[in-house]
Amino acid sequence: MSITIREKESGTTLAEAEEGPGVEKFEGNWYFDPSSVKGDVLKVTERTYTCPIKGTCNWVDYVGPDGRTVKDVAWVYPKVKPGHEKIQGRYGFYAGRRGSTIEGK
């Protein structure tokens, strides 16, 4: 099954992969391998969030071709706490409809 995450307003694809090694659901969210995300419209920021269980992630913004920016459409854990290695370096997206993203199959 193919999983696609789009920016809600423009419909721009942010990430797309077949469920399996390139993308998996973890704790209710989709985590995509970096090769499955659209790096030309996603920018990893210096803004962080610290999860007491997984570690500290960097927020990722959408930057459209028209310059419109949508904050916090995804996140990346560059380094994780033990037991969460499978999400390290992957782009996390909220599953379903949430804020600025929408999931499609």
C-alpha positions in Angstrom: 0.0 0.0 0.0 1.4 3.4 -1.0 1.4 6.1 1.7 1.4 9.8 0.6 1.6 12.9 2.8 0.5 16.2 1.3 0.6 19.8 2.4 -3.0 20.5 3.1 -3.5 23.9 1.3 -1.6 23.3 -1.9 -1.8 19.6 -2.2 1.9 19.3 -2.7 3.3 15.9 -2.0 5.8 16.0 0.9 6.5 12.3 1.2 5.5 9.1 -0.6 6.5 5.4 -0.3 5.2 1.9 -0.2 4.5 0.8 3.3 7.5 -1.3 4.4 11.2 -0.4 4.7 10.7 3.2 3.2 7.9 4.1 5.6 6.3 2.7 8.7 3.8 3.6 11.3 5.1 4.1 14.8 3.1 5.4 17.8 0.4 6.5 15.4 2.6 8.6 13.1 4.2 7.9 9.8 8.1 7.8 9.6 9.6 8.1 6.1 13.1 7.3 5.1 14.8 10.6 3.8 14.9 9.1 0.3 11.1 9.1 0.3 10.6 12.8 1.2 10.6 15.8 -1.1 13.7 17.7 0.0 13.1 20.5 -2.4 10.0 21.7 -0.4 11.0 20.6 3.2 13.5 22.5 5.3 14.8 21.1 8.6 14.9 24.0 11.1 16.9 24.8 14.2 13.6 24.7 16.2 13.4 21.7 18.5 11.1 19.7 20.7 12.3 17.3 23.4 10.3 14.1 23.9 11.2 12.5 27.3 10.9 9.1 25.7 12.5 9.5 22.2 14.9 12.4 22.5 15.1 15.8 20.8 13.8 16.4 17.3 14.1 19.2 14.8 10.9 20.6 13.3 10.6 20.6 9.5 8.8 23.4 7.6 7.2 23.3 4.2 8.5 26.1 1.8 6.5 26.3 -1.3 7.7 27.5 -4.8 5.8 30.7 -4.1 7.7 31.2 -0.9 4.8 30.4 1.4 6.0 28.7 4.5 4.1 26.4 6.8 5.8 25.6 10.1 6.1 22.2 11.7 4.7 19.9 9.0 7.1 17.2 10.1 10.0 16.4 12.4 13.3 14.6 12.4 15.1 12.9 15.3 18.9 13.2 14.4 19.7 11.1 17.5 17.3 9.1 19.6 17.2 7.5 23.0 17.9 3.7 23.2 15.0 1.6 21.9 13.9 4.1 19.2 16.6 3.6 16.7 14.2 2.7 13.9 13.0 6.3 13.7 16.4 8.0 13.9 17.0 10.2 10.8 13.5 9.6 9.5 10.9 12.3 8.8 7.9 12.0 11.0 4.4 13.1 9.9 1.1 13.0 11.8 -1.1 10.3 10.3 -4.5 11.3 8.9 -5.7 14.9 8.7 -3.9 17.2 11.1 -3.0 20.9 10.9 -1.2 21.4 7.7 -0.9 17.9 6.3 -3.2 15.2 4.9 -2.5 11.5 4.5 -3.5 9.7 1.3 -3.3 6.0 0.3 
